[in-house]
Structures are given as C-alpha cells and as structure tokens.
Amino acid sequence: MKYDVFWRCEMVNGRTELGCFPAGGPRGSWPAEEFAHARRLEGLPAEVVMDLATDTFLVILRGPEGAD
C-alpha cells in the first residue's frame, strides 16, 4: 500500500491506524467518517472506531493487511 505524508500509519493491537481525530471537535465524528470514506474509495476497508481511553475517533484497517 502507498500512503501519502499526511497519513499516520501505525500497527497497534492487530490493526493499522490511518488517522486520529478528536472526539470533542465541533463536527463530532464527521472528519473521521469523511477520511474513512475517502480511503474506502481508494479500495481500503477503512472503518471508524472510538477510543474511549484517549477520547478520539480512529480510522483503522483490521489485521496486518486490513483484513479480519
């Protein structure tokens, strides 16, 4: 996979985190959902999850290659 310089790609607990968005933002989860949608248009199975410990929305790919 090719990632541009704005993506934060990190493997954590069997998932690849593509982006991190604050939950307290005025638009809520919309920025994360828009980012995930753009990744899905590129063919990546991106999804949004809430990280309660850090109060952020994460855009992730599950598994080492984004598969369950």
N, CA and C atoms as an extended XYZ file, in Angstrom:
204
Properties=species:S:1:pos:R:3:atomname:S:1:resname:S:1:resid:I:1 pbc="F F F"
N         0.833       -1.180        0.000 N   MET     1
C         0.000        0.000        0.000 CA  MET     1
C         0.878        1.245        0.000 C   MET     1
N         0.424        2.269       -0.655 N   LYS     2
C         1.148        3.535       -0.677 CA  LYS     2
C         0.376        4.553        0.152 C   LYS     2
N         1.073        5.241        1.047 N   TYR     3
C         0.448        6.250        1.893 CA  TYR     3
C         1.098        7.597        1.630 C   TYR     3
N         0.293        8.642        1.625 N   ASP     4
C         0.890        9.966        1.457 CA  ASP     4
C         1.367       10.481        2.819 C   ASP     4
N         2.045       11.602        2.825 N   VAL     5
C         2.702       12.086        4.037 CA  VAL     5
C         1.744       12.532        5.128 C   VAL     5
N         0.480       12.709        4.837 N   PHE     6
C        -0.466       13.186        5.834 CA  PHE     6
C        -1.083       12.056        6.648 C   PHE     6
N        -0.882       10.841        6.245 N   TRP     7
C        -1.461        9.710        6.961 CA  TRP     7
C        -0.583        9.324        8.123 C   TRP     7
N        -1.207        8.937        9.201 N   ARG     8
C        -0.485        8.391       10.343 CA  ARG     8
C        -0.733        6.889       10.333 C   ARG     8
N         0.235        6.116        9.917 N   CYS     9
C         0.074        4.669        9.833 CA  CYS     9
C         0.865        4.005       10.939 C   CYS     9
N         0.161        3.276       11.769 N   GLU    10
C         0.799        2.638       12.908 CA  GLU    10
C         0.050        1.349       13.211 C   GLU    10
N         0.799        0.248       13.405 N   MET    11
C         0.188       -1.031       13.746 CA  MET    11
C         0.041       -1.117       15.265 C   MET    11
N        -1.211       -1.259       15.730 N   VAL    12
C        -1.495       -1.348       17.161 CA  VAL    12
C        -2.548       -2.427       17.375 C   VAL    12
N        -2.246       -3.389       18.238 N   ASN    13
C        -3.207       -4.447       18.590 CA  ASN    13
C        -3.842       -5.112       17.370 C   ASN    13
N        -3.038       -5.440       16.363 N   GLY    14
C        -3.548       -6.138       15.197 CA  GLY    14
C        -4.337       -5.272       14.238 C   GLY    14
N        -4.212       -3.974       14.350 N   ARG    15
C        -4.909       -3.079       13.418 CA  ARG    15
C        -3.946       -1.990       12.987 C   ARG    15
N        -4.189       -1.437       11.829 N   THR    16
C        -3.389       -0.325       11.342 CA  THR    16
C        -4.203        0.944       11.504 C   THR    16
N        -3.672        1.887       12.261 N   GLU    17
C        -4.357        3.166       12.455 CA  GLU    17
C        -3.921        4.119       11.352 C   GLU    17
N        -4.892        4.597       10.590 N   LEU    18
C        -4.605        5.520        9.492 CA  LEU    18
C        -4.750        6.973        9.913 C   LEU    18
N        -5.600        7.234       10.887 N   GLY    19
C        -5.828        8.609       11.305 CA  GLY    19
C        -6.456        8.670       12.681 C   GLY    19
N        -6.309        9.814       13.318 N   CYS    20
C        -6.811       10.033       14.671 CA  CYS    20
C        -7.480       11.412       14.702 C   CYS    20
N        -8.719       11.462       15.189 N   PHE    21
C        -9.496       12.703       15.181 CA  PHE    21
C       -10.101       12.928       16.560 C   PHE    21
N        -9.980       14.124       17.131 N   PRO    22
C       -10.519       14.373       18.474 CA  PRO    22
C       -12.040       14.255       18.517 C   PRO    22
N       -12.537       13.590       19.550 N   ALA    23
C       -13.984       13.395       19.678 CA  ALA    23
C       -14.689       14.680       20.091 C   ALA    23
N       -13.966       15.595       20.711 N   GLY    24
C       -14.581       16.820       21.192 CA  GLY    24
C       -14.696       17.913       20.145 C   GLY    24
N       -14.356       17.619       18.905 N   GLY    25
C       -14.439       18.625       17.845 CA  GLY    25
C       -15.875       19.033       17.559 C   GLY    25
N       -16.076       20.204       16.980 N   PRO    26
C       -17.432       20.693       16.720 CA  PRO    26
C       -18.216       19.846       15.722 C   PRO    26
N       -17.531       19.077       14.894 N   ARG    27
C       -18.224       18.251       13.902 CA  ARG    27
C       -18.315       16.797       14.332 C   ARG    27
N       -17.925       16.475       15.567 N   GLY    28
C       -18.027       15.108       16.074 CA  GLY    28
C       -17.191       14.144       15.256 C   GLY    28
N       -17.816       13.045       14.828 N   SER    29
C       -17.086       12.013       14.086 CA  SER    29
C       -17.013       12.296       12.586 C   SER    29
N       -17.636       13.358       12.095 N   TRP    30
C       -17.665       13.612       10.647 CA  TRP    30
C       -16.289       13.634        9.992 C   TRP    30
N       -15.292       14.336       10.553 N   PRO    31
C       -13.983       14.323        9.898 CA  PRO    31
C       -13.411       12.908        9.758 C   PRO    31
N       -13.574       12.090       10.796 N   ALA    32
C       -13.091       10.710       10.726 CA  ALA    32
C       -13.873        9.918        9.688 C   ALA    32
N       -15.186       10.105        9.651 N   GLU    33
C       -16.014        9.389        8.672 CA  GLU    33
C       -15.664        9.802        7.243 C   GLU    33
N       -15.419       11.092        7.031 N   GLU    34
C       -15.045       11.575        5.696 CA  GLU    34
C       -13.694       11.009        5.282 C   GLU    34
N       -12.741       10.957        6.218 N   PHE    35
C       -11.420       10.406        5.933 CA  PHE    35
C       -11.530        8.920        5.597 C   PHE    35
N       -12.325        8.174        6.385 N   ALA    36
C       -12.522        6.745        6.130 CA  ALA    36
C       -13.197        6.520        4.780 C   ALA    36
N       -14.172        7.344        4.461 N   HIS    37
C       -14.858        7.225        3.166 CA  HIS    37
C       -13.879        7.417        2.009 C   HIS    37
N       -13.003        8.405        2.125 N   ALA    38
C       -12.004        8.638        1.076 CA  ALA    38
C       -11.080        7.433        0.935 C   ALA    38
N       -10.709        6.790        2.055 N   ARG    39
C        -9.855        5.606        1.984 CA  ARG    39
C       -10.605        4.441        1.337 C   ARG    39
N       -11.916        4.314        1.639 N   ARG    40
C       -12.708        3.241        1.012 CA  ARG    40
C       -12.812        3.454       -0.491 C   ARG    40
N       -12.896        4.704       -0.932 N   LEU    41
C       -12.915        4.988       -2.371 CA  LEU    41
C       -11.601        4.579       -3.033 C   LEU    41
N       -10.528        4.540       -2.252 N   GLU    42
C        -9.226        4.105       -2.739 CA  GLU    42
C        -9.064        2.591       -2.660 C   GLU    42
N       -10.081        1.900       -2.162 N   GLY    43
C       -10.045        0.444       -2.100 CA  GLY    43
C        -9.602       -0.134       -0.766 C   GLY    43
N        -9.420        0.692        0.248 N   LEU    44
C        -9.032        0.198        1.568 CA  LEU    44
C       -10.274       -0.009        2.427 C   LEU    44
N       -10.344       -1.097        3.190 N   PRO    45
C       -11.521       -1.346        4.045 CA  PRO    45
C       -11.443       -0.566        5.358 C   PRO    45
N       -11.380        0.743        5.276 N   ALA    46
C       -11.230        1.596        6.457 CA  ALA    46
C       -12.543        1.676        7.225 C   ALA    46
N       -12.412        1.746        8.551 N   GLU    47
C       -13.586        1.923        9.401 CA  GLU    47
C       -13.238        2.852       10.553 C   GLU    47
N       -14.256        3.430       11.157 N   VAL    48
C       -14.079        4.371       12.269 CA  VAL    48
C       -14.451        3.667       13.569 C   VAL    48
N       -13.583        3.795       14.559 N   VAL    49
C       -13.859        3.268       15.898 CA  VAL    49
C       -13.583        4.373       16.906 C   VAL    49
N       -14.202        4.254       18.064 N   MET    50
C       -13.998        5.226       19.140 CA  MET    50
C       -13.005        4.648       20.133 C   MET    50
N       -11.966        5.410       20.467 N   ASP    51
C       -11.016        5.035       21.510 CA  ASP    51
C       -11.395        5.824       22.755 C   ASP    51
N       -12.061        5.160       23.690 N   LEU    52
C       -12.550        5.842       24.890 CA  LEU    52
C       -11.412        6.319       25.784 C   LEU    52
N       -10.306        5.588       25.797 N   ALA    53
C        -9.187        5.957       26.672 CA  ALA    53
C        -8.584        7.306       26.284 C   ALA    53
N        -8.568        7.610       24.973 N   THR    54
C        -7.971        8.870       24.507 CA  THR    54
C        -9.005        9.870       24.016 C   THR    54
N       -10.295        9.490       24.049 N   ASP    55
C       -11.388       10.347       23.587 CA  ASP    55
C       -11.158       10.805       22.150 C   ASP    55
N       -10.855        9.829       21.281 N   THR    56
C       -10.619       10.116       19.872 CA  THR    56
C       -11.333        9.099       18.999 C   THR    56
N       -11.601        9.517       17.763 N   PHE    57
C       -12.073        8.603       16.736 CA  PHE    57
C       -10.856        8.173       15.936 C   PHE    57
N       -10.719        6.868       15.722 N   LEU    58
C        -9.606        6.332       14.953 CA  LEU    58
C       -10.130        5.761       13.647 C   LEU    58
N        -9.409        5.999       12.568 N   VAL    59
C        -9.699        5.348       11.291 CA  VAL    59
C        -8.702        4.203       11.196 C   VAL    59
N        -9.238        2.973       11.090 N   ILE    60
C        -8.378        1.796       11.158 CA  ILE    60
C        -8.606        0.828       10.000 C   ILE    60
N        -7.624       -0.038        9.819 N   LEU    61
C        -7.736       -1.242        8.998 CA  LEU    61
C        -7.511       -2.390        9.969 C   LEU    61
N        -8.376       -3.382        9.984 N   ARG    62
C        -8.201       -4.519       10.900 CA  ARG    62
C        -7.194       -5.510       10.334 C   ARG    62
N        -6.438       -6.156       11.213 N   GLY    63
C        -5.477       -7.187       10.829 CA  GLY    63
C        -4.257       -6.596       10.165 C   GLY    63
N        -3.248       -7.440        9.944 N   PRO    64
C        -1.989       -6.952        9.383 CA  PRO    64
C        -2.117       -6.368        7.980 C   PRO    64
N        -3.061       -6.854        7.213 N   GLU    65
C        -3.271       -6.338        5.850 CA  GLU    65
C        -4.622       -5.678        5.708 C   GLU    65
N        -5.248       -5.319        6.834 N   GLY    66
C        -6.563       -4.686        6.797 CA  GLY    66
C        -7.697       -5.671        6.666 C   GLY    66
N        -7.413       -6.956        6.888 N   ALA    67
C        -8.453       -7.987        6.816 CA  ALA    67
C        -8.734       -8.526        8.196 C   ALA    67
N        -9.943       -9.012        8.429 N   ASP    68
C       -10.268       -9.596        9.733 CA  ASP    68
C        -9.606      -10.931        9.904 C   ASP    68
